[in-house]
């Protein structure tokens, strides 16, 4: 599932391409056809991200709300628009190209009040200026595992399964530790790790948890197996021990029992 860095990355990319332009909006698949007609030919005035949500604001004060979910992807193509590849839920054609959206969990036109309702339901977004102390105020009161709390979008927006595993490893915190048993120093380490990784992800368009000093090549040149310290890894690069997995919040989390000991 795309995490918060990806929605902010897409918002920047699409803002550069689309803002101020009349957009031809359609739905080759058909599921978005009625909503597409409401914004077809209208000028796009803003593109913004909040956590894992994307909002495309049109001059008509109508907004296309997109949540990519686990399988959603955007594809930038040329003009004239090519034949649709797969089930294209939404197609946006502009003066320089074509943007197709496949497989989102949500794609619909909503009004200003519904936009506000969605955003009010989200916790602070680290990439949008969200404050550490606001997240900490909620986490320190909860007896749920920190790995559960980090995935709760109402507590902190934009964190997904990869970010939580990698940030907890960097902070040397076991994923099962309850929020109310963390000390402020531990949470500060988690927050700083998340913020660093999300900023790197925003820059490169993909999650990279390792730092330049840990690898012998530019971060942009890393393959998938080199980007992570624990996620989907077999052994810990620090202690050499086997990486363990547990199911927390219905998602598999990877961690090092030695480096992230409960003791």
N, C-alpha and C positions, 0 to 999 in steps of 0.2 A: 504494500500500500504506500503511495507517495506520502511523504511526511511534510511538515510545515515549510522546510526550505524550498521544496519543489513548487508549492503554490506561490510563494513569494518570487521565485525565479520566473515562473510563467507569467505572473502579473507584470513584472518588469518588462519581459520580452514582448508580451502582447500590448502593453501600454505604448511602447516605442513604435509598434507597427500599426496600431489601430486608432488611438485617440485622435479625435478631430475628424474622422473620416466616416462617410456613409457606408454601412456594412450590409452586404446582401447576406441575409441569414436564412438558411433552409435546413431541412432534415431529410437527407436521402433515405434514411431508415424508416422515417415516418412517425416515430414515437413522439417527436418534438415538433411536429408539423404545425399544430394550431398555435403553440406559443411562438414559434419562429415567425409566423405572420405578424405577430404583435410588434416585433422589433425590426422586421425586414426593411431595409432601406433607411433606417434611422441612423443618426450620427452618434457614435460612441463618445462619451465624455469622460469616462474614467474606468480603470481596471484596478481592482484592489484585492488583497488577500487578507484573510483573518483565520489563523490556524490552518486547517486543511480545506477551507472554503475559498472559492473564487467568486467575485462579483463583477459583472460587466454592466456598467451603468450607461443607459442610453438617454438621449435628450428628452424622451417622452416620460422621464421619471420612472421608467420600468427597468428592471434589472434581471439579467440572466444569472441565475445562481447555479454554480457547478460544484459538485463534490466528486472528486475522482474515484473515491472508494478504493477498492483493492485492485481493480483492473483498468481504470480509466486512463486514457492517454490522448495527448494532443499530437498532431502531425502537421508540420508546415510544408506546404506544397507550392507548386508554381501556378502560373496562369497560362492558358485557360485552365479552369479546374479539371483535374484528372478524373477518370471514373472512380467512384467511391471504392475504397478498400475496406472490406469487412462491413460491419454494421455501424455506419457513421450516424451518430445521434444528432450532431449539430455540425453544420458547415458554415464558416464565415468567409466570404469572399470580399477582398478589398483591392485597392489599386496596385498592390505589389505581389499578391499571392493568395493562397487559400489555406485556411486553418480548419482541419477536421478534428472532431472529438469522437472517440470511440469508447464504449464501455464504461461510462461514468455511473456512479450509484445514484446521482441526482443531476438533472439538467432541466431547469424550469424557469419561467418568467414570474417574478414576484414584484411586489410593490415596496415602497420605502418602509412601511411599518413592519413587514415581515423580515426585511433585511435587518432592521434594528433588533427584532426579537431573536434572530439567529446569533447576532453578535453579542447581545446581552447574555446569552446562554453559554458563552465561551469564557474560559479563564484568560489571564494575561498571556499574550503572545510575545515570547522573547524577541522575535524579529520585528515586532511592531512597537517596541518600547515598553513592553510589559515589565512590571517591577518585581524583583526577587522577593521583597518583603511581603507583597500581597499573596504570592504563591505559598510562601512559608507560613503565613498566618493560617492557611487552611490545612496544610500538610501536618503541621505540628499538633493539630487537634484530632487527627484521625488515627485509629488503631489498625487501619488496613496496611498491607505491605506497601513499601515505597514503590515497588514495581507496578502495583495496581494503580496507585495514585498518579504516577507519571503518565499513564495512558488515559486518565480521565480528562477529557477535553474541557470540562467545566472548571477544572482546577488550573490547568495550564494548556494552552492551545498550541497544537503543532507537533507535539512529541508522539512518535510512533514506536514500533517494536525495536527497530535498529537503534534509534537514538537512546532509548531507555537502557538497553543492554550496554552500549558503549560508554554512556555517561556514568552509569553505576560502576563499571569496571575502572574507569579513570579516577573516580572518586573513592575507590576501594570500599564500596558499600555493598553488602549482601542484599540481593533483591527482596528477600523475605522480611527485612527489618521493618517493623511498623513505623509509620510516620511519626507517631508520638514518642518513639524511642530514639529518633535521630537527634543529634545535637546541631545547633546552628552552623557550626563549622563544617560538618558533614554535608548539610544541605547547600551551603555556599559552594562547596567543591562540586556538587552535582550541577548546580545552576551554571557555574562558570564553564564546566565541561560542555553542557548543553548549548550554551550561548556560543562558545567557540566553534563547536561542530556545526551548528546551524548556520553560522556565518560562512564557514568554509563550504558547506553544502550550497548556500545561496550563490557563492562565487563560481563554483564549478558545476552546479546543476545536478550533483549527486552526493550522497553521503560519503564522507571520508573522515574517519576518526583518528587515524595516525597523523603525526606531525611531520613536517619536512625533515626535522632532525633525526627521526626514526628510520627514514628510508633513504635510499641512495639515488633517488630520481625525483623529478618534479611531481607534485601531487596529481597533476593532470594526466600523467603517464601511467598511473597505477592501474592494474587490472583488478577485477572484483575480489580476488583472494588476497590482495595486498592492502585493500582499503580499510579493513577492520582488524581489531585486536581480539575480540571474542565472538562476535556474531558469526554464526555458521563456521566457526573455526574448531579444529580438533584439539589443539594444544595452546596453552598460554605462552605468549612470547616473552613474558617476564620471568616466570618460575619454571616453565617447561611442563607443568602439570596438565592433566587432561581437563578440557572444558566440560562442564556439566550443563544439563538442561533441566528445567522444570516448567510446568504449565502454571502461569500466574495471570489472572484476568483473562483466561481462555486463550492465551497466546504463549508460545514457547519462548522462554528467555534463556540466553546463554550467559554463563558466568564462570569465574574461576574460584573453586571452593577454597583454595589456599590464599590467593590475593584478596579475596572478598570474604574472608572468614567471619562467621558470626561471633567468634570469641572476642 
